[in-house]
Amino acid sequence: DGTYRIFGQKIFITYGEHDFTDNIVHLVLARLPDAPAGTRGISLFLVPKFFVNDDGSLGARNDVFCSGLEHKLGIHASPTCTMIYGDGFQGAQPGAVGWLIGEENKGLACMFTMMNNARLAVGMQGVAVAETATQKAIAYANERRQGKASAYAGSGMAPIVHHPDVQRNLLTMKALTQIARSISYSCAHALDRARVGEGAAGAKWHDRASLLTPLAKAFSTDVGVEVASLGVQVHGGMGFIEETGAAALYRDARIAPIYEGTNGIQAIDLVSRKLPLGGGEHVHGYISELKAVAEAVRTSNIEGFGRTADNLDRALADLDEATRFLQKLLADGKADAAMAGATPYLRLISLAAGGAYLAQGGL
Ligand SMILES: Cc1cc2nc3c(=O)[nH]c(=O)nc-3n(C[C@H](O)[C@H](O)[C@H](O)COP(=O)(O)OP(=O)(O)OC[C@H]3O[C@@H](n4cnc5c(N)ncnc54)[C@H](O)[C@@H]3O)c2cc1C
């Protein structure tokens, strides 16, 4: 009748079961009996919790159930469910009824449409938690008084925001958060340009979005954890106590480098699939654009930039060298050696690009 019966179990399904909505529609990857082995044999199905009648009202319960919830380090408000499809609880004939989305055995390609969006959204989770942690830490540092500070002219003990080491923490939080935000926005900008661009211009922006997606996901979510941890530090002992909320941010931030493809997998994607884009030239075009920012900073003669142009030059020269080194390893068939450097490389390109973006903001 055009439907399929789905059997199996899947752990780690976010909001696999809840009662916020009348119905839940699951997108399920499953294998048909005669499917080819591996990822070429995966199809995508739509599996509703309740069937929908012709008049739009809800009908019978489908054979898909949540069998348990995980106990987690963080994101306690988000139910992480184990789902069981087709164990015969419902109706005479067991099997969760599903409808095929797209073509048979093309499910992975469909899923990547969602995955790319999800990666950007999870990257924004990193930015958001970092921003929240920064705002919270700044507010606390203005309120909490401890010790004396030469920069504080008021009476009594100084608000801790006047201590240089606290300022260092706050400025690090602010800079990392702004870099993560600027990379995410650059990626979104590239996606928009790719959507409206035609021919070579469209292709260039498509490659740019592809290059920046692993940065937007991995760097931003690493920053979420790092900045949330610094936020705990700025709160001192109160950071370790639940009532300030700093600890909850730290725990909640920790999932983002893991789900929607671990950050290690993002780094592998960057080095193995994104560095070769455009015959290996796209990334060098990008680095040239960043170098142009460094040059614009140098010639601007804006005093507040200090040694920014020199620092950017050095970072971009390192990036250039590391990029060519990894590309050579790949060309020489030394993929394992290249993969061993993938995560530090993702950090390097993100910091170098982010430094240029921040400088551009000051021009
Ligand atoms: C709270 C939570 C919610 C989730 N929600 C969903 C959801 O809604 N839907 C869903 O489908 N999934 C969901 N997941 C699953 C999540 O996407 C995976 O846990 C995540 O992608 C990592 O996969 P894994 O757990 O199998 O880790 P593994 O693949 O076992 O990875 C373990 C370690 O090995 C590394 N590694 C693995 N393979 C390689 C490789 N080839 N090369 C180098 N390093 C490698 C990883 O980077 C990682 O450090 C959720 C998970 C959690 C914890």
The ligand as an SDF file (V2000), in Angstrom:
LIG
                    3D

 53 58  0  0  0  0  0  0  0  0999 V2000
   22.3790   14.2030   24.5130 C   0  0  0  0  0  0  0  0  0  0  0  0
   22.4850   13.6120   23.1450 C   0  0  0  0  0  0  0  0  0  0  0  0
   21.5120   13.8750   22.1940 C   0  0  0  0  0  0  0  0  0  0  0  0
   21.5940   13.3010   20.9210 C   0  0  0  0  0  0  0  0  0  0  0  0
   20.5770   13.5210   20.0170 N   0  0  0  0  0  0  0  0  0  0  0  0
   20.5770   12.8240   18.8570 C   0  0  0  0  0  0  0  0  0  0  0  0
   19.4480   12.8580   17.9760 C   0  0  0  0  0  0  0  0  0  0  0  0
   18.4560   13.5440   18.2360 O   0  0  0  0  0  0  0  0  0  0  0  0
   19.4730   12.1180   16.8510 N   0  0  0  0  0  0  0  0  0  0  0  0
   20.5420   11.3350   16.5370 C   0  0  0  0  0  0  0  0  0  0  0  0
   20.5110   10.6660   15.5020 O   0  0  0  0  0  0  0  0  0  0  0  0
   21.6330   11.2920   17.3330 N   0  0  0  0  0  0  0  0  0  0  0  0
   21.6690   11.9930   18.4860 C   0  0  0  0  0  0  0  0  0  0  0  0
   22.7460   11.9010   19.3280 N   0  0  0  0  0  0  0  0  0  0  0  0
   23.8790   11.0760   18.9200 C   0  0  0  0  0  0  0  0  0  0  0  0
   25.1140   11.9100   18.6100 C   0  0  0  0  0  0  0  0  0  0  0  0
   24.9640   12.5670   17.3660 O   0  0  0  0  0  0  0  0  0  0  0  0
   26.3340   10.9730   18.6470 C   0  0  0  0  0  0  0  0  0  0  0  0
   26.5090   10.5660   19.9920 O   0  0  0  0  0  0  0  0  0  0  0  0
   27.5730   11.6580   18.1300 C   0  0  0  0  0  0  0  0  0  0  0  0
   27.4780   11.9290   16.7490 O   0  0  0  0  0  0  0  0  0  0  0  0
   28.8250   10.8170   18.3670 C   0  0  0  0  0  0  0  0  0  0  0  0
   28.6520    9.5120   17.9190 O   0  0  0  0  0  0  0  0  0  0  0  0
   28.9530    8.3170   18.9120 P   0  0  0  0  0  0  0  0  0  0  0  0
   28.2740    8.5720   20.2100 O   0  0  0  0  0  0  0  0  0  0  0  0
   28.6360    7.0610   18.2030 O   0  0  0  0  0  0  0  0  0  0  0  0
   30.5190    8.4340   19.1920 O   0  0  0  0  0  0  0  0  0  0  0  0
   31.6550    7.5900   18.5140 P   0  0  0  0  0  0  0  0  0  0  0  0
   31.4620    7.5880   17.0290 O   0  0  0  0  0  0  0  0  0  0  0  0
   31.7840    6.2910   19.2210 O   0  0  0  0  0  0  0  0  0  0  0  0
   32.9300    8.4950   18.8360 O   0  0  0  0  0  0  0  0  0  0  0  0
   33.7650    8.3090   19.9820 C   0  0  0  0  0  0  0  0  0  0  0  0
   35.0560    9.1070   19.7590 C   0  0  0  0  0  0  0  0  0  0  0  0
   35.7680    8.5720   18.6280 O   0  0  0  0  0  0  0  0  0  0  0  0
   35.9730    9.5750   17.6570 C   0  0  0  0  0  0  0  0  0  0  0  0
   35.7880    8.9880   16.3290 N   0  0  0  0  0  0  0  0  0  0  0  0
   34.7490    8.2280   15.8980 C   0  0  0  0  0  0  0  0  0  0  0  0
   34.9240    7.8780   14.6210 N   0  0  0  0  0  0  0  0  0  0  0  0
   36.0850    8.4120   14.2170 C   0  0  0  0  0  0  0  0  0  0  0  0
   36.8090    8.4090   12.9900 C   0  0  0  0  0  0  0  0  0  0  0  0
   36.3510    7.8050   11.8960 N   0  0  0  0  0  0  0  0  0  0  0  0
   37.9700    9.0760   12.9400 N   0  0  0  0  0  0  0  0  0  0  0  0
   38.4290    9.7390   14.0210 C   0  0  0  0  0  0  0  0  0  0  0  0
   37.7950    9.7810   15.2040 N   0  0  0  0  0  0  0  0  0  0  0  0
   36.6420    9.1270   15.3070 C   0  0  0  0  0  0  0  0  0  0  0  0
   34.9340   10.6690   17.9420 C   0  0  0  0  0  0  0  0  0  0  0  0
   35.3720   11.9540   17.5160 O   0  0  0  0  0  0  0  0  0  0  0  0
   34.7980   10.5830   19.4570 C   0  0  0  0  0  0  0  0  0  0  0  0
   35.7850   11.3680   20.0800 O   0  0  0  0  0  0  0  0  0  0  0  0
   22.6980   12.4800   20.5930 C   0  0  0  0  0  0  0  0  0  0  0  0
   23.6870   12.2230   21.5600 C   0  0  0  0  0  0  0  0  0  0  0  0
   23.5810   12.7580   22.8190 C   0  0  0  0  0  0  0  0  0  0  0  0
   24.6530   12.4240   23.8430 C   0  0  0  0  0  0  0  0  0  0  0  0
  1  2  1  0
  2  3  1  0
  2 52  2  0
  3  4  2  0
  4  5  1  0
  4 50  1  0
  5  6  2  0
  6  7  1  0
  6 13  1  0
  7  8  2  0
  7  9  1  0
  9 10  1  0
 10 11  2  0
 10 12  1  0
 12 13  2  0
 13 14  1  0
 14 15  1  0
 14 50  1  0
 15 16  1  0
 16 17  1  0
 16 18  1  0
 18 19  1  0
 18 20  1  0
 20 21  1  0
 20 22  1  0
 22 23  1  0
 23 24  1  0
 24 25  2  0
 24 26  1  0
 24 27  1  0
 27 28  1  0
 28 29  2  0
 28 30  1  0
 28 31  1  0
 31 32  1  0
 32 33  1  0
 33 34  1  0
 33 48  1  0
 34 35  1  0
 35 36  1  0
 35 46  1  0
 36 37  1  0
 36 45  1  0
 37 38  2  0
 38 39  1  0
 39 40  1  0
 39 45  2  0
 40 41  1  0
 40 42  2  0
 42 43  1  0
 43 44  2  0
 44 45  1  0
 46 47  1  0
 46 48  1  0
 48 49  1  0
 50 51  2  0
 51 52  1  0
 52 53  1  0
M  END
$$$$
